[in-house]
Amino acid sequence: MFRKITIIGVGLIGGSLALAIKKRKLADEVWGFFRRESSRKLAERKKIVDKGTRDLKRALSSSDFVILATPVSTIISLAQEMRRMLPPGVLVTDVGSTKVKIVNALQKLFPKYVGSHPLAGSEKRGCNHAVSELFENKITIVTPTSRSDKNSVTAVRRFWKHLGCKVISMSPSSHDRILSQISHLPHIAVFGLLNAVNDDCLKYATSGFLDTTRIGASDAGLWLEIFKNNKYNLLRDINKYITWLHRYRQLLQRNDFKNLLRYIQQASEKRRSLR
């Protein structure tokens, strides 16, 4: 599909992308841009990328597809740095977990930019945890706007499909509203849960607690930036969650176990309905 794909930021997602691209032979070359020399050496030694460099201009040279896979806090600044180095015909996407702010900025910089977000990953970080199968049978949301080049939208959608993803298109604002409920709220809820549990109780935690709080081991700085970028959606959803917690508390206080059971059963049925 491509001569040279450049991945800006080769961590868990960027590294998994590189491996998946190479496995499916979607590019003649896969290059990675790195901030740290140790990460570059690791990625080259594990053959995650064909070539790694800390020189952004060299990483972008002759590339016909660029994927920004850095934390959301750095995507816009890196894109602004890239602008003078990329010809207008280069396809560009990002994999940021929030979209409105990023899309608004990047579509002004690159004529062939289309936003993306693969709903894949884990609480782990770094390219040493990268796996080529990370995106198989996962949803990837593509976020075109009225300004998006139609051929570029088609190319980005086709790319994700070749990686085994189920591709869905929606507006950046719809993306951020939905991700607040299914990703950002659960993360902040688990962080709060872990804060609420007494340290002396943790030694008794087993599979139920560990399964429930798995995402609580995620990188704190990364999630702070996601919360900041999707602040207003998240505040609305936190308020909705607090309303439900109050409801459960009131039912317990009133010994209204009939309605408490009803709400628990509704929640249980909702969970079992998920794929």
Secondary structure, 3 states (H helix, E strand, C coil): CEEEEEEECCCHHHHHHHHHHHHCCCEEEEEEECCCHHHHHHHHHCCCCCEEECCHHHHHCCCCEEEECCCHHHHHHHHHHHHCCCCCCCEEEECCCCCHHHHHHHHHHCCCECEEEECCCCCCCCHHHCCCCCCCCCEEEEECCCCCCHHHHHHHHHHHHHCCCEEEECCHHHHHHHHHHHHHHHHHHHHHHHHHCCHHHHHHCCHHHHHHCHHHHCCHHHHHHHHHHCHHHHHHHHHHHHHHHHHHHHHHHCCCHHHHHHHHHHHHHHHHCCC
